[in-house]
Amino acid sequence: MNPGRWILLVLLCLMVPLRAHQLGVDTVNLEEFEGNQYRLSYLASPGSAEAQGRPILPPGSQWNEESEGAASGAIGLNFTSGDRPLSSEDKILLPWKRNGVLFTVYWKNGTQARQFFTSGGEGILIDMGMLKAGSGNSFQTAKRYVVLGIGHILRGFDHLLFVLGLLLLVKGRKRLVMTITAFTVAHSITLAMSVLGQLQLPTLLVDTIVALSIVFLAVENVHAWRGKKTLAANYPWLVSFGFGLVHGLGFAGALNSLGLPTAEIPAALLFFNCGVEIGQLVFVVGWLALAGAVRALQIDVPRRAVLGSIYALGIVSACWFLDRTLEMFR
């Protein structure tokens, strides 16, 4: 028995209350106009904290008009920075409960700057010193997309459950390396094709197939646990490659939602994918380390608990599949 399988039960208990991740990335835009005038724009669900709670501006700044389009979710807020333009010392606080936002500034001289900011204690603090025109460089661009990639995979519970399903099924280090490599190659191909506009599928369809891939692995795990030879058990790299093509389209949804500038597409593809691989590697190594600890401690896990956890994997993913399928026809 693979002693690490019981870990799935703990993970599922933590994940059942959670929804699978959304493919898009939260974005906020700031436009600069003449006379120290600015406009903040972003999307927010009607009635949400983002729709009701305004960002906190730097000292001396004040709002000019009421928000526009709040009912439809498109928020537009105009303000003035007083008798001077925004400087590198200024900060804007977004008092929202989000993991982070991609903040883009369009300066009045025609240049733009972009940075990903993560959540802090009181919200998301936007440091204007990191967004001044001309302050960007290749290192900051690489860092931005690597962070986006890591965050996307680690918050992507459906993607992680698929990888976990592979870890539970594949026996042997060599076969595991081949399987994870096949998944990596496959999602890298469709990620690039989608961002470059060569392949597009409806987001809900991609979400639905991703959920179905987890259901498939759960069924294959049950058959393998009962001693039956299955397609996934015999050729796991083939299964991981096939479904990896679909998961790549899911990863591409994050980048496509950003409205990437043409000049940033090559760097975005490279470093976002690097971030995804780093996050995936952290997950795989962490799981294997925990499984190794269970083996070293010689913990005996009841058969019913192991099989029950595999069924739980199938139930969670089946619920996602049903919910997303119904959503396509609403």
Secondary structure, DSSP 8 states (H G I E B T S, - for coil): --GGGGHHHHHHHHHTTS----SS--EEEEEEETTTEEEEEEE--TTSHHHHS--B--TT-EE-S--BSTTTTEEEEEEE-SSS---TT-EEEE----SEEEEEEE-TTS-EEEEEEE--SSSEEEEGGGTSTT---HHHHHHHHHHHHHHHHHH-HHHHHHHHHHHHH--SHHHHHHHHHHHHHHHHHHHHHHHTTS----HHHHHHHHHHHHHHHHHHHHHHHTT---HHHH-HHHHHHHHHHHHHHHHHHHHHTT---GGGHHHHHHHHHHHHHHHHHHHHHHHHHHHHHHHHTT----HHHHHHHHHHHHHHHHHHHHHHHHHHT-
